[in-house]
């Protein structure tokens, strides 16, 4: 069975999204659950990279790190308030269903 994308939701992403994705069998970790609230953005990306996870965020600082060449397993970015929780869930499910983990390496998906 081919590998599937695994997500890491940063502290600004609703825990309702994590719960909904998990109900669909998608592997999700979150910053609050792992006590990474005080971690820097660089540490968050390093954690996600080491775990092979796509970072899901509303924080544009991660886009800056991407532009600076910071290595990562993918960033899924949605501007805060631009989409409902349901729309975010549908977008992440689509990313999960269509893309392979290797396609996300050092890439950003805007949704």
C-alpha positions as CSV (number, residue, x, y, z in Angstrom):
1,X,0.0,0.0,0.0
2,X,1.5,3.4,-1.0
3,X,2.3,5.9,1.7
4,X,-0.3,8.6,2.4
5,X,0.1,12.2,3.5
6,X,0.2,12.8,7.2
7,X,-0.6,16.2,8.6
8,X,0.6,18.4,11.4
9,X,-1.8,21.2,12.4
10,X,-0.2,24.2,14.0
11,X,-1.7,26.0,17.0
12,X,-3.9,28.3,15.0
13,X,-5.8,25.6,13.2
14,X,-9.0,24.4,14.8
15,X,-8.9,21.1,16.7
16,X,-12.3,20.4,15.0
17,X,-10.3,19.9,11.8
18,X,-8.0,17.4,13.4
19,X,-11.0,15.5,14.8
20,X,-12.8,15.4,11.5
21,X,-9.7,14.2,9.6
22,X,-9.1,11.5,12.1
23,X,-12.6,10.3,11.8
24,X,-11.8,9.7,8.1
25,X,-8.7,7.7,9.0
26,X,-6.2,10.4,8.2
27,X,-3.1,10.6,10.4
28,X,-3.0,14.0,12.1
29,X,-0.8,15.5,14.9
30,X,-1.3,19.0,16.4
31,X,0.9,21.5,18.1
32,X,-1.2,21.7,21.3
33,X,-1.4,17.9,21.7
34,X,2.4,17.6,21.4
35,X,3.1,20.6,23.8
36,X,4.8,22.6,21.0
37,X,2.9,25.8,21.6
38,X,6.1,27.7,22.6
39,X,8.1,26.2,19.7
40,X,9.4,28.6,17.1
41,X,8.1,28.4,13.5
42,X,11.5,26.9,12.5
43,X,11.1,24.2,15.2
44,X,7.5,23.5,14.1
45,X,8.7,22.9,10.5
46,X,11.6,20.8,11.7
47,X,9.3,18.7,13.8
48,X,6.9,18.2,10.8
49,X,9.9,17.4,8.5
50,X,11.4,14.8,10.9
51,X,8.0,13.2,11.3
52,X,7.3,13.3,7.5
53,X,4.2,15.5,8.0
54,X,2.7,18.3,5.9
55,X,2.3,21.4,8.1
56,X,-1.2,22.9,8.0
57,X,-1.3,26.5,8.9
58,X,-2.9,30.0,8.7
59,X,0.4,31.6,9.6
60,X,2.1,33.4,6.6
61,X,5.5,33.3,8.4
62,X,5.8,29.7,7.2
63,X,5.5,31.0,3.6
64,X,8.5,33.3,4.4
65,X,10.5,30.3,5.7
66,X,9.6,28.4,2.5
67,X,10.7,31.3,0.4
68,X,14.0,31.4,2.3
69,X,14.6,27.8,1.3
70,X,13.8,26.1,4.6
71,X,13.5,22.4,4.0
72,X,10.1,20.8,4.8
73,X,7.7,18.0,3.9
74,X,5.1,20.4,2.6
75,X,3.0,23.3,3.8
76,X,-0.8,23.5,3.3
77,X,-1.7,27.2,3.8
78,X,-5.1,28.8,4.1
79,X,-5.4,32.5,5.1
80,X,-7.2,32.8,8.4
81,X,-10.9,33.5,7.9
82,X,-10.9,32.9,4.2
83,X,-12.6,29.5,4.4
84,X,-15.0,27.7,6.8
85,X,-13.9,24.7,8.8
86,X,-15.9,22.5,6.4
87,X,-14.2,24.0,3.4
88,X,-10.8,23.5,5.1
89,X,-11.6,19.9,5.8
90,X,-12.7,19.2,2.2
91,X,-9.5,20.8,0.9
92,X,-7.2,18.8,3.2
93,X,-9.1,15.6,2.2
94,X,-8.6,16.5,-1.4
95,X,-4.8,17.0,-0.8
96,X,-4.7,13.7,1.0
97,X,-6.5,11.8,-1.7
98,X,-4.8,13.3,-4.7
99,X,-1.2,14.0,-3.7
100,X,1.6,11.7,-2.7
101,X,3.9,12.7,0.2
102,X,6.9,13.1,-2.1
103,X,4.9,15.5,-4.2
104,X,4.5,17.8,-1.2
105,X,8.3,18.0,-0.3
106,X,9.3,21.6,-0.3
107,X,6.0,22.6,-1.9
108,X,3.2,24.8,-0.7
109,X,-0.5,24.1,-1.4
110,X,-2.7,27.2,-1.1
111,X,-6.4,26.5,-0.4
